[in-house]
Amino acid sequence: MDIPMELNLEQKFNLKLYEEQIKGLNQEESHKLLLEVLRQLMVKDNMIKHLLKQA
């Protein structure tokens, strides 16, 4: 099974929107946002692992 490693068009568009929003953040706000994104990625990883165990 091939796993897509590229972003689709919608994801690229959303990434560009986030990029524009981030430009206005100061260092503290950027730091908080980065930590929240990392936390969400870890939760996503945990959910995927859990679902794979159930399969």
All heavy atoms as atom14 arrays in JSON, in Angstrom:
{
  "sequence": "MDIPMELNLEQKFNLKLYEEQIKGLNQEESHKLLLEVLRQLMVKDNMIKHLLKQA",
  "atom14_mask": [
    [1, 1, 1, 1, 1, 1, 1, 1, 0, 0, 0, 0, 0, 0],
    [1, 1, 1, 1, 1, 1, 1, 1, 0, 0, 0, 0, 0, 0],
    [1, 1, 1, 1, 1, 1, 1, 1, 0, 0, 0, 0, 0, 0],
    [1, 1, 1, 1, 1, 1, 1, 0, 0, 0, 0, 0, 0, 0],
    [1, 1, 1, 1, 1, 1, 1, 1, 0, 0, 0, 0, 0, 0],
    [1, 1, 1, 1, 1, 1, 1, 1, 1, 0, 0, 0, 0, 0],
    [1, 1, 1, 1, 1, 1, 1, 1, 0, 0, 0, 0, 0, 0],
    [1, 1, 1, 1, 1, 1, 1, 1, 0, 0, 0, 0, 0, 0],
    [1, 1, 1, 1, 1, 1, 1, 1, 0, 0, 0, 0, 0, 0],
    [1, 1, 1, 1, 1, 1, 1, 1, 1, 0, 0, 0, 0, 0],
    [1, 1, 1, 1, 1, 1, 1, 1, 1, 0, 0, 0, 0, 0],
    [1, 1, 1, 1, 1, 1, 1, 1, 1, 0, 0, 0, 0, 0],
    [1, 1, 1, 1, 1, 1, 1, 1, 1, 1, 1, 0, 0, 0],
    [1, 1, 1, 1, 1, 1, 1, 1, 0, 0, 0, 0, 0, 0],
    [1, 1, 1, 1, 1, 1, 1, 1, 0, 0, 0, 0, 0, 0],
    [1, 1, 1, 1, 1, 1, 1, 1, 1, 0, 0, 0, 0, 0],
    [1, 1, 1, 1, 1, 1, 1, 1, 0, 0, 0, 0, 0, 0],
    [1, 1, 1, 1, 1, 1, 1, 1, 1, 1, 1, 1, 0, 0],
    [1, 1, 1, 1, 1, 1, 1, 1, 1, 0, 0, 0, 0, 0],
    [1, 1, 1, 1, 1, 1, 1, 1, 1, 0, 0, 0, 0, 0],
    [1, 1, 1, 1, 1, 1, 1, 1, 1, 0, 0, 0, 0, 0],
    [1, 1, 1, 1, 1, 1, 1, 1, 0, 0, 0, 0, 0, 0],
    [1, 1, 1, 1, 1, 1, 1, 1, 1, 0, 0, 0, 0, 0],
    [1, 1, 1, 1, 0, 0, 0, 0, 0, 0, 0, 0, 0, 0],
    [1, 1, 1, 1, 1, 1, 1, 1, 0, 0, 0, 0, 0, 0],
    [1, 1, 1, 1, 1, 1, 1, 1, 0, 0, 0, 0, 0, 0],
    [1, 1, 1, 1, 1, 1, 1, 1, 1, 0, 0, 0, 0, 0],
    [1, 1, 1, 1, 1, 1, 1, 1, 1, 0, 0, 0, 0, 0],
    [1, 1, 1, 1, 1, 1, 1, 1, 1, 0, 0, 0, 0, 0],
    [1, 1, 1, 1, 1, 1, 0, 0, 0, 0, 0, 0, 0, 0],
    [1, 1, 1, 1, 1, 1, 1, 1, 1, 1, 0, 0, 0, 0],
    [1, 1, 1, 1, 1, 1, 1, 1, 1, 0, 0, 0, 0, 0],
    [1, 1, 1, 1, 1, 1, 1, 1, 0, 0, 0, 0, 0, 0],
    [1, 1, 1, 1, 1, 1, 1, 1, 0, 0, 0, 0, 0, 0],
    [1, 1, 1, 1, 1, 1, 1, 1, 0, 0, 0, 0, 0, 0],
    [1, 1, 1, 1, 1, 1, 1, 1, 1, 0, 0, 0, 0, 0],
    [1, 1, 1, 1, 1, 1, 1, 0, 0, 0, 0, 0, 0, 0],
    [1, 1, 1, 1, 1, 1, 1, 1, 0, 0, 0, 0, 0, 0],
    [1, 1, 1, 1, 1, 1, 1, 1, 1, 1, 1, 0, 0, 0],
    [1, 1, 1, 1, 1, 1, 1, 1, 1, 0, 0, 0, 0, 0],
    [1, 1, 1, 1, 1, 1, 1, 1, 0, 0, 0, 0, 0, 0],
    [1, 1, 1, 1, 1, 1, 1, 1, 0, 0, 0, 0, 0, 0],
    [1, 1, 1, 1, 1, 1, 1, 0, 0, 0, 0, 0, 0, 0],
    [1, 1, 1, 1, 1, 1, 1, 1, 1, 0, 0, 0, 0, 0],
    [1, 1, 1, 1, 1, 1, 1, 1, 0, 0, 0, 0, 0, 0],
    [1, 1, 1, 1, 1, 1, 1, 1, 0, 0, 0, 0, 0, 0],
    [1, 1, 1, 1, 1, 1, 1, 1, 0, 0, 0, 0, 0, 0],
    [1, 1, 1, 1, 1, 1, 1, 1, 0, 0, 0, 0, 0, 0],
    [1, 1, 1, 1, 1, 1, 1, 1, 1, 0, 0, 0, 0, 0],
    [1, 1, 1, 1, 1, 1, 1, 1, 1, 1, 0, 0, 0, 0],
    [1, 1, 1, 1, 1, 1, 1, 1, 0, 0, 0, 0, 0, 0],
    [1, 1, 1, 1, 1, 1, 1, 1, 0, 0, 0, 0, 0, 0],
    [1, 1, 1, 1, 1, 1, 1, 1, 1, 0, 0, 0, 0, 0],
    [1, 1, 1, 1, 1, 1, 1, 1, 1, 0, 0, 0, 0, 0],
    [1, 1, 1, 1, 1, 0, 0, 0, 0, 0, 0, 0, 0, 0]
  ],
  "atom14_positions": [
    [[0.84, -1.18, 0.0], [0.0, 0.0, 0.0], [0.89, 1.24, 0.0], [1.77, 1.38, 0.83], [-0.9, -0.03, 1.25], [-1.72, 1.23, 1.41], [-3.01, 1.13, 2.66], [-2.07, 1.21, 4.16], [0.0, 0.0, 0.0], [0.0, 0.0, 0.0], [0.0, 0.0, 0.0], [0.0, 0.0, 0.0], [0.0, 0.0, 0.0], [0.0, 0.0, 0.0]],
    [[0.65, 2.13, -0.95], [1.41, 3.37, -1.03], [0.82, 4.41, -0.09], [-0.38, 4.66, -0.1], [1.4, 3.93, -2.45], [2.2, 3.07, -3.41], [3.15, 2.41, -2.94], [1.88, 3.05, -4.6], [0.0, 0.0, 0.0], [0.0, 0.0, 0.0], [0.0, 0.0, 0.0], [0.0, 0.0, 0.0], [0.0, 0.0, 0.0], [0.0, 0.0, 0.0]],
    [[1.68, 5.02, 0.71], [1.25, 6.06, 1.63], [1.61, 7.41, 1.02], [2.78, 7.66, 0.72], [1.93, 5.9, 3.01], [1.57, 4.55, 3.6], [1.53, 7.04, 3.93], [2.31, 4.22, 4.87], [0.0, 0.0, 0.0], [0.0, 0.0, 0.0], [0.0, 0.0, 0.0], [0.0, 0.0, 0.0], [0.0, 0.0, 0.0], [0.0, 0.0, 0.0]],
    [[0.6, 8.26, 0.79], [0.89, 9.57, 0.19], [1.72, 10.43, 1.15], [1.35, 10.6, 2.31], [-0.48, 10.17, -0.07], [-1.43, 9.4, 0.77], [-0.81, 8.07, 1.04], [0.0, 0.0, 0.0], [0.0, 0.0, 0.0], [0.0, 0.0, 0.0], [0.0, 0.0, 0.0], [0.0, 0.0, 0.0], [0.0, 0.0, 0.0], [0.0, 0.0, 0.0]],
    [[2.82, 10.96, 0.66], [3.71, 11.76, 1.49], [3.62, 13.24, 1.14], [4.28, 14.06, 1.75], [5.16, 11.28, 1.34], [5.36, 9.83, 1.74], [4.93, 9.48, 3.45], [6.3, 10.21, 4.28], [0.0, 0.0, 0.0], [0.0, 0.0, 0.0], [0.0, 0.0, 0.0], [0.0, 0.0, 0.0], [0.0, 0.0, 0.0], [0.0, 0.0, 0.0]],
    [[2.8, 13.57, 0.15], [2.64, 14.96, -0.28], [1.29, 15.48, 0.21], [0.37, 14.72, 0.46], [2.69, 15.05, -1.81], [4.01, 14.64, -2.4], [5.14, 15.58, -2.06], [4.91, 16.8, -2.01], [6.26, 15.08, -1.83], [0.0, 0.0, 0.0], [0.0, 0.0, 0.0], [0.0, 0.0, 0.0], [0.0, 0.0, 0.0], [0.0, 0.0, 0.0]],
    [[1.2, 16.78, 0.34], [-0.07, 17.4, 0.72], [-0.96, 17.52, -0.52], [-0.47, 17.78, -1.61], [0.17, 18.8, 1.29], [1.03, 18.88, 2.55], [1.23, 20.34, 2.95], [0.44, 18.08, 3.68], [0.0, 0.0, 0.0], [0.0, 0.0, 0.0], [0.0, 0.0, 0.0], [0.0, 0.0, 0.0], [0.0, 0.0, 0.0], [0.0, 0.0, 0.0]],
    [[-2.27, 17.37, -0.3], [-3.18, 17.58, -1.42], [-3.42, 19.09, -1.56], [-2.94, 19.89, -0.76], [-4.48, 16.78, -1.26], [-5.28, 17.21, -0.06], [-5.32, 18.39, 0.31], [-5.96, 16.27, 0.57], [0.0, 0.0, 0.0], [0.0, 0.0, 0.0], [0.0, 0.0, 0.0], [0.0, 0.0, 0.0], [0.0, 0.0, 0.0], [0.0, 0.0, 0.0]],
    [[-4.16, 19.48, -2.58], [-4.36, 20.89, -2.87], [-5.03, 21.63, -1.72], [-4.64, 22.74, -1.35], [-5.18, 21.04, -4.16], [-5.33, 22.45, -4.69], [-3.97, 23.09, -4.96], [-6.17, 22.45, -5.95], [0.0, 0.0, 0.0], [0.0, 0.0, 0.0], [0.0, 0.0, 0.0], [0.0, 0.0, 0.0], [0.0, 0.0, 0.0], [0.0, 0.0, 0.0]],
    [[-6.04, 21.01, -1.12], [-6.74, 21.64, 0.01], [-5.8, 21.84, 1.2], [-5.82, 22.88, 1.86], [-7.94, 20.78, 0.42], [-8.73, 21.38, 1.57], [-9.91, 20.52, 1.99], [-10.1, 19.42, 1.43], [-10.64, 20.96, 2.89], [0.0, 0.0, 0.0], [0.0, 0.0, 0.0], [0.0, 0.0, 0.0], [0.0, 0.0, 0.0], [0.0, 0.0, 0.0]],
    [[-4.96, 20.85, 1.48], [-4.01, 20.96, 2.58], [-2.99, 22.06, 2.31], [-2.62, 22.8, 3.22], [-3.31, 19.62, 2.81], [-4.23, 18.56, 3.37], [-3.6, 17.19, 3.33], [-2.9, 16.83, 2.39], [-3.87, 16.4, 4.36], [0.0, 0.0, 0.0], [0.0, 0.0, 0.0], [0.0, 0.0, 0.0], [0.0, 0.0, 0.0], [0.0, 0.0, 0.0]],
    [[-2.53, 22.18, 1.08], [-1.59, 23.24, 0.72], [-2.22, 24.61, 0.91], [-1.58, 25.54, 1.42], [-1.12, 23.08, -0.73], [-0.19, 21.91, -0.94], [0.18, 21.77, -2.41], [1.06, 20.55, -2.64], [1.41, 20.38, -4.04], [0.0, 0.0, 0.0], [0.0, 0.0, 0.0], [0.0, 0.0, 0.0], [0.0, 0.0, 0.0], [0.0, 0.0, 0.0]],
    [[-3.48, 24.74, 0.53], [-4.21, 25.99, 0.7], [-4.33, 26.33, 2.19], [-4.06, 27.46, 2.6], [-5.59, 25.88, 0.06], [-6.43, 27.11, 0.24], [-6.19, 28.26, -0.51], [-7.48, 27.12, 1.15], [-6.96, 29.39, -0.34], [-8.25, 28.25, 1.32], [-8.0, 29.39, 0.57], [0.0, 0.0, 0.0], [0.0, 0.0, 0.0], [0.0, 0.0, 0.0]],
    [[-4.73, 25.35, 3.0], [-4.86, 25.58, 4.44], [-3.52, 25.95, 5.08], [-3.46, 26.8, 5.96], [-5.46, 24.36, 5.13], [-6.93, 24.23, 4.87], [-7.64, 25.21, 4.7], [-7.42, 23.0, 4.83], [0.0, 0.0, 0.0], [0.0, 0.0, 0.0], [0.0, 0.0, 0.0], [0.0, 0.0, 0.0], [0.0, 0.0, 0.0], [0.0, 0.0, 0.0]],
    [[-2.46, 25.31, 4.63], [-1.14, 25.62, 5.14], [-0.77, 27.07, 4.85], [-0.21, 27.77, 5.7], [-0.1, 24.66, 4.55], [1.3, 24.75, 5.1], [1.34, 24.46, 6.6], [2.21, 23.78, 4.36], [0.0, 0.0, 0.0], [0.0, 0.0, 0.0], [0.0, 0.0, 0.0], [0.0, 0.0, 0.0], [0.0, 0.0, 0.0], [0.0, 0.0, 0.0]],
    [[-1.1, 27.53, 3.66], [-0.83, 28.92, 3.28], [-1.63, 29.88, 4.16], [-1.11, 30.92, 4.59], [-1.15, 29.13, 1.81], [-0.56, 30.38, 1.23], [0.94, 30.29, 1.2], [1.54, 31.49, 0.51], [2.97, 31.55, 0.66], [0.0, 0.0, 0.0], [0.0, 0.0, 0.0], [0.0, 0.0, 0.0], [0.0, 0.0, 0.0], [0.0, 0.0, 0.0]],
    [[-2.88, 29.53, 4.47], [-3.69, 30.36, 5.35], [-3.07, 30.45, 6.75], [-3.0, 31.53, 7.35], [-5.11, 29.81, 5.46], [-6.0, 29.94, 4.23], [-7.35, 29.29, 4.48], [-6.18, 31.41, 3.85], [0.0, 0.0, 0.0], [0.0, 0.0, 0.0], [0.0, 0.0, 0.0], [0.0, 0.0, 0.0], [0.0, 0.0, 0.0], [0.0, 0.0, 0.0]],
    [[-2.63, 29.31, 7.26], [-1.98, 29.3, 8.58], [-0.7, 30.13, 8.56], [-0.4, 30.85, 9.51], [-1.65, 27.86, 9.02], [-2.87, 27.06, 9.41], [-3.1, 25.82, 8.83], [-3.78, 27.52, 10.35], [-4.21, 25.06, 9.17], [-4.89, 26.78, 10.69], [-5.1, 25.55, 10.11], [-6.19, 24.81, 10.44], [0.0, 0.0, 0.0], [0.0, 0.0, 0.0]],
    [[0.04, 30.02, 7.49], [1.28, 30.79, 7.36], [0.99, 32.29, 7.47], [1.73, 33.02, 8.16], [1.94, 30.48, 6.02], [3.24, 31.2, 5.79], [3.85, 30.89, 4.43], [3.45, 29.89, 3.79], [4.72, 31.66, 4.01], [0.0, 0.0, 0.0], [0.0, 0.0, 0.0], [0.0, 0.0, 0.0], [0.0, 0.0, 0.0], [0.0, 0.0, 0.0]],
    [[-0.06, 32.75, 6.83], [-0.43, 34.17, 6.89], [-0.84, 34.57, 8.3], [-0.5, 35.66, 8.77], [-1.55, 34.47, 5.9], [-1.13, 34.36, 4.45], [-0.01, 35.31, 4.08], [-0.07, 36.49, 4.48], [0.92, 34.87, 3.38], [0.0, 0.0, 0.0], [0.0, 0.0, 0.0], [0.0, 0.0, 0.0], [0.0, 0.0, 0.0], [0.0, 0.0, 0.0]],
    [[-1.57, 33.7, 9.0], [-2.0, 34.0, 10.36], [-0.82, 34.05, 11.33], [-0.76, 34.87, 12.23], [-3.0, 32.95, 10.84], [-4.33, 33.01, 10.13], [-5.26, 31.88, 10.53], [-4.86, 30.95, 11.24], [-6.49, 31.94, 10.07], [0.0, 0.0, 0.0], [0.0, 0.0, 0.0], [0.0, 0.0, 0.0], [0.0, 0.0, 0.0], [0.0, 0.0, 0.0]],
    [[0.16, 33.18, 11.13], [1.31, 33.08, 12.03], [2.22, 34.3, 11.92], [2.85, 34.71, 12.9], [2.09, 31.77, 11.74], [1.27, 30.58, 12.19], [3.45, 31.77, 12.4], [1.81, 29.25, 11.75], [0.0, 0.0, 0.0], [0.0, 0.0, 0.0], [0.0, 0.0, 0.0], [0.0, 0.0, 0.0], [0.0, 0.0, 0.0], [0.0, 0.0, 0.0]],
    [[2.24, 34.91, 10.75], [3.12, 36.07, 10.55], [2.87, 37.17, 11.57], [3.78, 37.89, 11.94], [2.96, 36.63, 9.14], [3.61, 35.8, 8.08], [3.43, 36.43, 6.71], [4.05, 35.57, 5.63], [3.85, 36.13, 4.3], [0.0, 0.0, 0.0], [0.0, 0.0, 0.0], [0.0, 0.0, 0.0], [0.0, 0.0, 0.0], [0.0, 0.0, 0.0]],
    [[1.63, 37.3, 12.06], [1.29, 38.36, 12.99], [1.54, 38.02, 14.45], [1.29, 38.85, 15.32], [0.0, 0.0, 0.0], [0.0, 0.0, 0.0], [0.0, 0.0, 0.0], [0.0, 0.0, 0.0], [0.0, 0.0, 0.0], [0.0, 0.0, 0.0], [0.0, 0.0, 0.0], [0.0, 0.0, 0.0], [0.0, 0.0, 0.0], [0.0, 0.0, 0.0]],
    [[2.02, 36.83, 14.74], [2.23, 36.42, 16.13], [3.59, 36.87, 16.65], [4.57, 36.89, 15.91], [2.14, 34.9, 16.25], [0.82, 34.25, 15.84], [0.91, 32.74, 16.02], [-0.35, 34.81, 16.63], [0.0, 0.0, 0.0], [0.0, 0.0, 0.0], [0.0, 0.0, 0.0], [0.0, 0.0, 0.0], [0.0, 0.0, 0.0], [0.0, 0.0, 0.0]],
    [[3.62, 37.18, 17.94], [4.91, 37.47, 18.57], [5.55, 36.15, 19.0], [4.98, 35.08, 18.81], [4.76, 38.45, 19.73], [3.92, 37.89, 20.87], [3.95, 36.71, 21.15], [3.18, 38.77, 21.54], [0.0, 0.0, 0.0], [0.0, 0.0, 0.0], [0.0, 0.0, 0.0], [0.0, 0.0, 0.0], [0.0, 0.0, 0.0], [0.0, 0.0, 0.0]],
    [[6.74, 36.22, 19.58], [7.48, 35.01, 19.91], [6.74, 34.15, 20.95], [6.68, 32.92, 20.81], [8.87, 35.36, 20.44], [9.74, 34.14, 20.68], [11.16, 34.5, 21.07], [11.5, 35.67, 21.16], [11.98, 33.5, 21.29], [0.0, 0.0, 0.0], [0.0, 0.0, 0.0], [0.0, 0.0, 0.0], [0.0, 0.0, 0.0], [0.0, 0.0, 0.0]],
    [[6.16, 34.76, 21.95], [5.45, 33.99, 22.98], [4.23, 33.29, 22.4], [3.98, 32.11, 22.69], [5.02, 34.91, 24.13], [4.35, 34.16, 25.26], [3.93, 35.07, 26.4], [4.42, 36.21, 26.47], [3.12, 34.62, 27.22], [0.0, 0.0, 0.0], [0.0, 0.0, 0.0], [0.0, 0.0, 0.0], [0.0, 0.0, 0.0], [0.0, 0.0, 0.0]],
    [[3.48, 34.0, 21.55], [2.31, 33.4, 20.92], [2.72, 32.26, 19.99], [2.06, 31.22, 19.95], [1.53, 34.46, 20.14], [0.86, 35.5, 21.01], [0.34, 36.69, 20.21], [0.94, 37.04, 19.17], [-0.68, 37.26, 20.63], [0.0, 0.0, 0.0], [0.0, 0.0, 0.0], [0.0, 0.0, 0.0], [0.0, 0.0, 0.0], [0.0, 0.0, 0.0]],
    [[3.81, 32.44, 19.27], [4.31, 31.4, 18.37], [4.73, 30.17, 19.16], [4.46, 29.03, 18.75], [5.51, 31.91, 17.57], [5.15, 32.97, 16.74], [0.0, 0.0, 0.0], [0.0, 0.0, 0.0], [0.0, 0.0, 0.0], [0.0, 0.0, 0.0], [0.0, 0.0, 0.0], [0.0, 0.0, 0.0], [0.0, 0.0, 0.0], [0.0, 0.0, 0.0]],
    [[5.36, 30.39, 20.31], [5.8, 29.29, 21.16], [4.6, 28.5, 21.67], [4.58, 27.26, 21.62], [6.62, 29.86, 22.32], [7.22, 28.82, 23.2], [7.0, 28.8, 24.54], [8.04, 27.78, 22.93], [7.64, 27.77, 25.07], [8.28, 27.14, 24.1], [0.0, 0.0, 0.0], [0.0, 0.0, 0.0], [0.0, 0.0, 0.0], [0.0, 0.0, 0.0]],
    [[3.56, 29.2, 22.13], [2.35, 28.53, 22.61], [1.67, 27.75, 21.5], [1.21, 26.62, 21.7], [1.39, 29.56, 23.21], [1.82, 30.09, 24.55], [0.82, 31.1, 25.08], [1.27, 31.67, 26.42], [0.3, 32.66, 26.93], [0.0, 0.0, 0.0], [0.0, 0.0, 0.0], [0.0, 0.0, 0.0], [0.0, 0.0, 0.0], [0.0, 0.0, 0.0]],
    [[1.61, 28.34, 20.31], [0.99, 27.67, 19.18], [1.76, 26.41, 18.79], [1.17, 25.36, 18.55], [0.9, 28.62, 17.98], [0.29, 28.03, 16.71], [-1.15, 27.6, 16.95], [0.38, 29.04, 15.57], [0.0, 0.0, 0.0], [0.0, 0.0, 0.0], [0.0, 0.0, 0.0], [0.0, 0.0, 0.0], [0.0, 0.0, 0.0], [0.0, 0.0, 0.0]],
    [[3.08, 26.5, 18.76], [3.91, 25.35, 18.44], [3.68, 24.21, 19.43], [3.5, 23.05, 19.04], [5.39, 25.74, 18.42], [6.39, 24.6, 18.24], [6.16, 23.88, 16.91], [7.8, 25.11, 18.35], [0.0, 0.0, 0.0], [0.0, 0.0, 0.0], [0.0, 0.0, 0.0], [0.0, 0.0, 0.0], [0.0, 0.0, 0.0], [0.0, 0.0, 0.0]],
    [[3.64, 24.53, 20.71], [3.41, 23.5, 21.72], [2.04, 22.86, 21.57], [1.89, 21.64, 21.72], [3.58, 24.09, 23.12], [5.01, 24.43, 23.52], [5.03, 25.12, 24.88], [5.89, 23.19, 23.53], [0.0, 0.0, 0.0], [0.0, 0.0, 0.0], [0.0, 0.0, 0.0], [0.0, 0.0, 0.0], [0.0, 0.0, 0.0], [0.0, 0.0, 0.0]],
    [[1.04, 23.66, 21.25], [-0.31, 23.11, 21.06], [-0.36, 22.21, 19.83], [-0.98, 21.14, 19.86], [-1.34, 24.23, 20.95], [-2.74, 23.77, 20.67], [-3.31, 22.82, 21.72], [-2.82, 22.78, 22.87], [-4.26, 22.08, 21.38], [0.0, 0.0, 0.0], [0.0, 0.0, 0.0], [0.0, 0.0, 0.0], [0.0, 0.0, 0.0], [0.0, 0.0, 0.0]],
    [[0.29, 22.6, 18.76], [0.32, 21.76, 17.55], [1.04, 20.44, 17.84], [0.57, 19.37, 17.45], [0.98, 22.52, 16.38], [1.29, 21.57, 15.22], [0.11, 23.67, 15.92], [0.0, 0.0, 0.0], [0.0, 0.0, 0.0], [0.0, 0.0, 0.0], [0.0, 0.0, 0.0], [0.0, 0.0, 0.0], [0.0, 0.0, 0.0], [0.0, 0.0, 0.0]],
    [[2.14, 20.5, 18.56], [2.86, 19.28, 18.92], [2.01, 18.38, 19.8], [1.98, 17.16, 19.62], [4.18, 19.62, 19.61], [5.25, 20.24, 18.71], [6.42, 20.72, 19.56], [5.7, 19.27, 17.65], [0.0, 0.0, 0.0], [0.0, 0.0, 0.0], [0.0, 0.0, 0.0], [0.0, 0.0, 0.0], [0.0, 0.0, 0.0], [0.0, 0.0, 0.0]],
    [[1.28, 18.97, 20.75], [0.39, 18.19, 21.62], [-0.68, 17.48, 20.78], [-0.94, 16.28, 20.97], [-0.27, 19.1, 22.66], [-1.1, 18.34, 23.69], [-1.97, 19.27, 24.51], [-3.07, 19.82, 23.75], [-4.19, 19.14, 23.44], [-4.35, 17.9, 23.83], [-5.14, 19.72, 22.75], [0.0, 0.0, 0.0], [0.0, 0.0, 0.0], [0.0, 0.0, 0.0]],
    [[-1.27, 18.21, 19.83], [-2.29, 17.63, 18.98], [-1.74, 16.5, 18.12], [-2.42, 15.49, 17.89], [-2.94, 18.7, 18.12], [-3.81, 19.66, 18.9], [-4.4, 20.75, 18.04], [-4.4, 20.67, 16.81], [-4.91, 21.79, 18.68], [0.0, 0.0, 0.0], [0.0, 0.0, 0.0], [0.0, 0.0, 0.0], [0.0, 0.0, 0.0], [0.0, 0.0, 0.0]],
    [[-0.52, 16.64, 17.63], [0.11, 15.57, 16.85], [0.34, 14.33, 17.7], [0.16, 13.2, 17.23], [1.43, 16.05, 16.24], [1.32, 17.0, 15.06], [2.7, 17.55, 14.69], [0.68, 16.32, 13.86], [0.0, 0.0, 0.0], [0.0, 0.0, 0.0], [0.0, 0.0, 0.0], [0.0, 0.0, 0.0], [0.0, 0.0, 0.0], [0.0, 0.0, 0.0]],
    [[0.72, 14.53, 18.95], [0.91, 13.4, 19.85], [-0.4, 12.69, 20.13], [-0.46, 11.44, 20.16], [1.56, 13.86, 21.16], [2.99, 14.27, 21.0], [3.62, 14.9, 22.58], [5.14, 15.65, 22.03], [0.0, 0.0, 0.0], [0.0, 0.0, 0.0], [0.0, 0.0, 0.0], [0.0, 0.0, 0.0], [0.0, 0.0, 0.0], [0.0, 0.0, 0.0]],
    [[-1.48, 13.45, 20.33], [-2.8, 12.86, 20.53], [-3.2, 12.07, 19.29], [-3.71, 10.95, 19.39], [-3.84, 13.95, 20.86], [-5.26, 13.41, 20.79], [-3.57, 14.55, 22.23], [0.0, 0.0, 0.0], [0.0, 0.0, 0.0], [0.0, 0.0, 0.0], [0.0, 0.0, 0.0], [0.0, 0.0, 0.0], [0.0, 0.0, 0.0], [0.0, 0.0, 0.0]],
    [[-2.95, 12.64, 18.12], [-3.26, 11.95, 16.86], [-2.49, 10.63, 16.77], [-3.05, 9.6, 16.4], [-2.93, 12.85, 15.67], [-3.19, 12.23, 14.34], [-2.78, 13.17, 13.22], [-2.88, 12.52, 11.87], [-2.4, 13.41, 10.81], [0.0, 0.0, 0.0], [0.0, 0.0, 0.0], [0.0, 0.0, 0.0], [0.0, 0.0, 0.0], [0.0, 0.0, 0.0]],
    [[-1.2, 10.66, 17.11], [-0.39, 9.44, 17.1], [-0.98, 8.39, 18.04], [-1.05, 7.21, 17.71], [1.06, 9.74, 17.51], [1.85, 10.46, 16.44], [1.4, 10.49, 15.28], [2.92, 11.0, 16.78], [0.0, 0.0, 0.0], [0.0, 0.0, 0.0], [0.0, 0.0, 0.0], [0.0, 0.0, 0.0], [0.0, 0.0, 0.0], [0.0, 0.0, 0.0]],
    [[-1.38, 8.83, 19.23], [-1.97, 7.9, 20.2], [-3.26, 7.29, 19.67], [-3.52, 6.1, 19.85], [-2.24, 8.61, 21.53], [-0.96, 8.95, 22.27], [0.1, 8.42, 21.98], [-1.08, 9.85, 23.22], [0.0, 0.0, 0.0], [0.0, 0.0, 0.0], [0.0, 0.0, 0.0], [0.0, 0.0, 0.0], [0.0, 0.0, 0.0], [0.0, 0.0, 0.0]],
    [[-4.08, 8.1, 19.01], [-5.33, 7.59, 18.44], [-5.06, 6.58, 17.35], [-5.72, 5.52, 17.29], [-6.16, 8.76, 17.89], [-6.71, 9.67, 18.98], [-7.55, 11.12, 18.32], [-8.96, 10.38, 17.55], [0.0, 0.0, 0.0], [0.0, 0.0, 0.0], [0.0, 0.0, 0.0], [0.0, 0.0, 0.0], [0.0, 0.0, 0.0], [0.0, 0.0, 0.0]],
    [[-4.11, 6.85, 16.49], [-3.76, 5.92, 15.42], [-3.24, 4.6, 15.99], [-3.65, 3.52, 15.56], [-2.72, 6.55, 14.44], [-3.38, 7.68, 13.66], [-2.14, 5.5, 13.5], [-2.41, 8.53, 12.86], [0.0, 0.0, 0.0], [0.0, 0.0, 0.0], [0.0, 0.0, 0.0], [0.0, 0.0, 0.0], [0.0, 0.0, 0.0], [0.0, 0.0, 0.0]],
    [[-2.36, 4.67, 16.98], [-1.84, 3.47, 17.63], [-2.96, 2.66, 18.24], [-3.01, 1.42, 18.12], [-0.8, 3.83, 18.67], [0.51, 4.31, 18.09], [1.46, 4.73, 19.19], [2.72, 5.38, 18.6], [3.6, 5.88, 19.65], [0.0, 0.0, 0.0], [0.0, 0.0, 0.0], [0.0, 0.0, 0.0], [0.0, 0.0, 0.0], [0.0, 0.0, 0.0]],
    [[-3.88, 3.34, 18.91], [-5.02, 2.66, 19.53], [-5.88, 1.97, 18.47], [-6.28, 0.81, 18.64], [-5.86, 3.66, 20.33], [-7.1, 3.07, 20.92], [-7.06, 2.25, 22.01], [-8.39, 3.18, 20.56], [-8.29, 1.85, 22.3], [-9.12, 2.43, 21.43], [0.0, 0.0, 0.0], [0.0, 0.0, 0.0], [0.0, 0.0, 0.0], [0.0, 0.0, 0.0]],
    [[-6.17, 2.67, 17.37], [-6.98, 2.08, 16.31], [-6.29, 0.89, 15.66], [-6.95, -0.09, 15.3], [-7.33, 3.14, 15.28], [-8.29, 4.23, 15.75], [-8.39, 5.34, 14.72], [-9.67, 3.64, 16.04], [0.0, 0.0, 0.0], [0.0, 0.0, 0.0], [0.0, 0.0, 0.0], [0.0, 0.0, 0.0], [0.0, 0.0, 0.0], [0.0, 0.0, 0.0]],
    [[-4.98, 0.97, 15.5], [-4.25, -0.15, 14.92], [-4.26, -1.37, 15.83], [-4.32, -2.51, 15.36], [-2.81, 0.26, 14.6], [-2.65, 1.21, 13.42], [-1.2, 1.67, 13.29], [-3.12, 0.56, 12.12], [0.0, 0.0, 0.0], [0.0, 0.0, 0.0], [0.0, 0.0, 0.0], [0.0, 0.0, 0.0], [0.0, 0.0, 0.0], [0.0, 0.0, 0.0]],
    [[-4.23, -1.15, 17.12], [-4.3, -2.27, 18.07], [-5.66, -2.96, 18.0], [-5.75, -4.16, 18.19], [-4.07, -1.78, 19.5], [-2.64, -1.47, 19.82], [-2.52, -1.03, 21.28], [-1.12, -0.56, 21.6], [-1.02, -0.07, 22.99], [0.0, 0.0, 0.0], [0.0, 0.0, 0.0], [0.0, 0.0, 0.0], [0.0, 0.0, 0.0], [0.0, 0.0, 0.0]],
    [[-6.71, -2.16, 17.73], [-8.06, -2.69, 17.66], [-8.3, -3.5, 16.38], [-9.2, -4.33, 16.34], [-9.1, -1.56, 17.75], [-9.01, -0.73, 19.01], [-9.27, -1.55, 20.27], [-10.17, -2.35, 20.31], [-8.44, -1.34, 21.29], [0.0, 0.0, 0.0], [0.0, 0.0, 0.0], [0.0, 0.0, 0.0], [0.0, 0.0, 0.0], [0.0, 0.0, 0.0]],
    [[-7.51, -3.22, 15.35], [-7.72, -3.88, 14.04], [-7.22, -5.31, 14.03], [-6.43, -5.74, 14.75], [-7.03, -3.08, 12.94], [0.0, 0.0, 0.0], [0.0, 0.0, 0.0], [0.0, 0.0, 0.0], [0.0, 0.0, 0.0], [0.0, 0.0, 0.0], [0.0, 0.0, 0.0], [0.0, 0.0, 0.0], [0.0, 0.0, 0.0], [0.0, 0.0, 0.0]]
  ]
}
